[in-house]
Amino acid sequence: MSKRVLVTGGAGYIGSHVAVELLHAGHEVVIVDNYVNSSPPAITAIEAAAGQSVTTIEGDVGDRDLMLVTLDGVDAVVHMAALKAVGESVEKPLAYYHNNIGGLVTLLDAMAEAEVFQFVFSSSATVYGDAKEVPIPETAPLSATNPYGQTKLMAEQILRDVAISDDRWSILALRYFNPVGAHPSGIISEAPKGKPNNLMPAVMAAARGDLDKVMVFGDDYDTPDGTGMRDYIHVMDLASGHVAAIDGLDSRQGFDAYNLGLGSGVSVLELIAAAERASGQTIPREIVDRRPGDVAASVADPSRAQTELGWTATYTVDQACEDNWRSQER
């Protein structure tokens, strides 16, 4: 069934891909973004990639009055408007709690008043903390090793409490592992403002020659090559997971959470090697001390999303690097 979907943070890296896939699936999309870590040209790119127009509102989810107006006629919300850099969250915890928790509470309050009760939440694998079981199932103990992870952990608890309070709510939290890649057309990609906080944009910047070298934070982890191992999921697979979640809300009640990941791990050095293959460039790197809050390995067990949402990741890490490099060459 076609829905009018509000995507908060929809001009961002992940949000823009989600918007395109929702449009391709026949849904109508409304985007709210304050452009803190994105820019208005992203909307043009979304419309070009989708071949359709989107309604766009510049604003903040913390503005309750704006949210009430925006929610008029909306059937479901995908909430992605959050600060998301682990290192920055250690340096600026109050900014993360204010935006990620305060914004969520304001949005939920407005949704309740507008009687919009279908909600897909952009969560994170950081809610598993330093997991002892890898691959990580949704039943793994929850904890956090940094303020960013704490905001996701707190947000999920808020969503559980809200769902219990009123049985009209249907809420799915999607626990992302490590999104990488770009739209295959090259039209949309990750374009962070300022210094890249995530590995892939840093790797691509080094391949372009815009960054002297990639900093590899630690080579003494208990992993095959000593560098951190992550489950790098192509952003297109992540976007299709949101479409599956939106489509699955009608038959659900209460709160539930699903992992979105490839189900296999790639180390920092392996990702750099994949980017070198895609770009044909040698990427300089330097091994430095571990970052506070990082864990050795984070790999998803995505089987529950496959079984219950009918979603499966189909892109490889090499494809993610190739798509990302194609977007750099545009």
C-alpha positions in Angstrom: 0.0 0.0 0.0 1.3 3.4 -0.9 2.1 5.7 2.0 3.0 9.3 2.5 6.3 8.9 4.4 8.1 11.7 6.4 11.9 11.1 6.3 13.7 13.3 8.9 17.3 13.9 7.9 16.3 12.8 4.4 19.0 15.0 2.7 21.8 13.1 4.5 23.9 10.2 3.1 21.6 7.4 4.2 18.4 9.4 4.1 18.8 10.4 0.5 19.2 6.7 -0.6 16.2 5.8 1.6 14.1 8.5 0.0 15.0 7.3 -3.5 14.1 3.7 -2.7 10.8 4.7 -1.1 9.9 6.7 -4.2 10.8 3.7 -6.4 8.5 1.5 -4.2 5.6 3.8 -4.9 5.5 5.8 -1.7 5.3 9.6 -1.5 8.2 11.2 0.4 8.4 14.4 2.5 11.8 15.4 3.7 12.7 17.5 6.7 16.4 18.4 7.1 18.3 21.2 8.9 21.3 20.6 6.6 23.8 20.4 9.6 25.6 17.5 7.8 24.0 17.7 4.4 23.1 20.4 1.8 20.2 21.4 -0.4 21.7 20.0 -3.6 21.1 16.6 -2.2 17.4 17.1 -2.9 18.1 17.7 -6.6 20.2 14.5 -6.6 17.4 12.5 -5.0 14.9 13.7 -7.6 17.3 13.0 -10.4 18.0 9.4 -9.2 14.3 8.7 -8.5 12.9 10.6 -11.5 10.3 12.0 -9.2 9.9 15.1 -7.0 9.9 15.2 -3.2 8.4 17.7 -0.8 11.2 19.3 1.2 11.1 21.4 4.3 14.1 23.0 5.9 13.9 22.7 9.6 14.7 20.8 12.8 12.8 17.9 14.4 13.2 19.8 17.6 10.7 22.3 16.4 7.4 20.8 17.6 5.2 23.3 15.8 6.9 22.6 12.5 6.6 18.9 13.1 2.9 19.2 13.7 2.3 21.0 10.5 4.6 18.7 8.5 2.9 15.6 9.9 -0.5 16.6 8.4 -1.4 13.8 5.9 1.6 11.7 6.8 1.1 7.9 7.3 4.6 6.9 8.6 7.9 8.4 9.7 11.4 7.3 9.1 13.6 9.1 11.7 17.2 9.6 10.6 17.9 13.1 11.9 20.8 12.4 14.3 24.4 13.2 14.9 26.4 10.1 14.3 30.2 10.3 14.8 31.5 8.1 17.6 34.6 10.2 18.1 32.8 13.5 18.1 30.3 12.2 20.6 33.1 11.6 23.1 34.2 15.2 22.6 30.7 16.7 22.5 28.3 14.5 24.5 25.8 17.2 25.3 25.3 18.0 21.7 24.5 14.4 21.0 22.1 14.0 23.9 20.4 17.3 23.0 19.9 16.4 19.3 19.5 12.6 19.4 17.3 12.3 22.5 15.7 15.7 22.6 14.8 15.7 18.9 13.3 12.2 19.2 11.1 13.0 22.2 9.8 16.2 20.4 9.1 14.3 17.2 7.2 11.4 19.1 5.2 14.0 21.0 4.1 15.7 17.8 3.4 12.4 16.2 1.1 11.4 19.1 -0.8 14.6 18.8 -1.1 14.2 15.0 -2.1 10.6 15.5 0.6 9.2 13.3 1.7 5.9 14.9 3.9 4.2 12.4 7.6 4.8 13.0 10.9 3.4 11.7 13.9 4.4 13.7 17.5 4.7 12.6 19.3 2.8 15.3 22.8 1.4 15.3 25.0 -1.7 16.0 26.6 0.5 18.7 23.8 -0.6 21.0 25.6 -3.9 21.4 28.6 -2.3 22.9 31.7 -4.6 22.9 29.7 -7.7 22.0 31.0 -11.1 23.1 29.0 -13.0 20.5 30.0 -12.4 16.8 28.0 -12.4 14.5 25.7 -10.5 16.8 22.0 -11.5 17.1 19.2 -9.1 18.2 19.0 -11.0 21.4 22.6 -10.1 22.4 22.9 -8.0 25.6 22.7 -4.3 25.0 25.2 -1.7 26.2 27.2 1.2 24.9 30.8 2.2 24.9 30.4 5.9 23.8 27.9 8.7 24.0 26.6 8.2 20.5 25.8 4.6 21.3 24.2 5.7 24.6 21.8 7.9 22.6 20.7 5.0 20.5 20.3 2.8 23.5 18.3 5.4 25.3 16.2 6.1 22.2 15.3 2.4 21.9 14.2 2.3 25.5 12.1 5.4 24.9 10.5 3.7 21.9 9.7 0.6 23.9 8.1 2.6 26.6 6.0 4.6 24.1 4.9 1.4 22.4 3.8 -0.1 25.7 1.8 3.1 26.6 -0.5 3.0 23.5 -1.2 -0.1 21.4 -1.7 2.1 18.3 2.1 2.4 17.9 3.9 0.3 15.4 7.7 0.9 15.8 10.7 -0.8 14.2 14.3 0.0 15.1 16.8 -0.8 12.4 20.2 -1.5 13.9 22.6 -0.4 11.1 26.0 -1.9 11.0 28.5 0.1 8.8 26.9 1.8 5.7 29.2 2.3 2.7 28.9 2.8 -1.0 26.8 5.1 -3.2 23.9 5.0 -5.6 25.0 3.0 -8.6 24.4 6.0 -10.9 27.0 8.0 -9.0 24.5 10.8 -8.5 24.2 10.3 -4.7 27.1 9.6 -2.3 28.4 10.3 1.1 29.6 13.9 1.2 30.2 14.9 4.8 30.9 18.5 5.7 34.5 19.1 7.0 36.8 16.3 7.9 35.4 12.8 7.3 34.5 11.0 10.4 33.8 7.6 8.8 36.3 5.3 7.2 35.0 5.1 3.6 34.9 8.9 2.9 38.4 9.2 4.4 39.6 6.3 2.2 38.0 7.9 -0.9 39.5 11.3 0.0 42.9 9.8 0.2 42.4 8.0 -3.1 41.5 11.3 -4.7 44.6 13.0 -3.2 42.5 15.3 -1.0 43.7 13.6 2.2 47.3 12.8 2.8 46.7 9.5 4.4 44.1 7.3 6.1 44.5 7.0 9.9 44.1 3.4 11.0 43.1 3.5 14.6 44.9 0.5 16.2 46.4 -2.7 14.8 46.5 -4.7 18.0 42.9 -5.9 18.1 42.0 -9.6 18.3 41.3 -9.8 14.6 43.1 -11.6 11.7 45.2 -8.5 10.8 44.9 -6.6 14.1 42.7 -3.8 12.7 39.1 -3.3 13.6 36.6 -5.5 11.8 33.2 -4.2 10.7 30.1 -5.4 8.8 30.1 -3.0 5.8 26.6 -2.9 4.3 26.0 -1.2 1.0 23.8 1.8 1.4 21.4 0.5 -1.3 20.8 -2.6 0.8 20.3 -0.5 3.8 17.8 1.7 1.9 15.8 -1.4 0.7 15.7 -2.5 4.4 13.8 0.6 5.2 11.3 0.0 2.4 10.8 -3.5 3.9 10.2 -2.0 7.3 7.7 0.6 6.1 5.8 -2.2 4.2 5.9 -4.4 7.3 4.5 -1.8 9.8 0.8 -2.5 8.9 0.9 -6.0 10.3 2.8 -5.2 13.4 2.1 -3.7 16.8 4.5 -2.5 19.5 8.2 -2.3 19.3 10.8 -4.5 17.6 14.4 -4.3 16.4 16.2 -5.8 13.4 19.9 -5.9 12.4 20.7 -4.6 8.9 24.1 -5.9 7.9 25.8 -8.2 5.4 26.6 -10.9 7.9 30.4 -10.9 7.3 33.3 -8.8 8.6 35.9 -6.8 6.7 38.9 -5.2 8.4 40.1 -1.7 8.0 43.0 -2.8 5.9 40.8 -5.1 3.8 38.5 -2.2 3.1 41.4 0.0 2.0 42.6 -2.8 -0.3 39.1 -3.0 -1.8 39.1 0.8 -2.4 42.5 0.5 -4.0 41.1 -2.1 -6.4 38.1 0.1 -7.3 40.1 3.3 -7.7 43.3 2.0 -9.2 45.1 4.2 -6.7 47.5 3.5 -3.9 46.0 4.7 -0.6 48.6 5.9 2.0 47.8 4.9 5.6 49.3 5.3 9.1 48.7 3.1 12.1 47.9 5.2 15.2 46.5 4.6 18.7 43.0 3.2 19.1 40.1 5.6 19.4 38.2 5.8 22.7 34.9 3.9 22.4 35.9 1.6 19.4 35.4 -2.1 19.6 37.4 -4.9 18.0 34.7 -6.5 15.8 31.1 -5.7 15.0 29.4 -8.1 12.6 25.6 -8.6 12.2 23.5 -11.7 12.3 20.9 -10.5 9.8 18.9 -13.7 9.6 15.9 -12.3 11.5 15.4 -9.5 9.0 15.7 -12.0 6.2 13.0 -14.2 7.7 10.5 -11.7 9.1 10.9 -8.7 6.8 11.8 -10.6 3.7 15.0 -8.5 3.3 18.4 -9.7 2.2 21.6 -7.8 1.5 22.8 -8.4 -2.1 25.7 -6.0 -2.7 29.4 -6.8 -1.9 32.0 -4.6 -0.3 33.8 -4.5 -3.6 30.7 -3.2 -5.3 30.3 -0.6 -2.6 33.8 0.7 -3.3 33.2 0.7 -7.0 30.0 2.7 -6.6 31.6 5.1 -4.2 34.6 5.7 -6.6 32.2 6.2 -9.5 30.5 8.9 -7.5 33.9 10.6 -6.8 34.6 10.7 -10.5 31.4 12.6 -11.4 
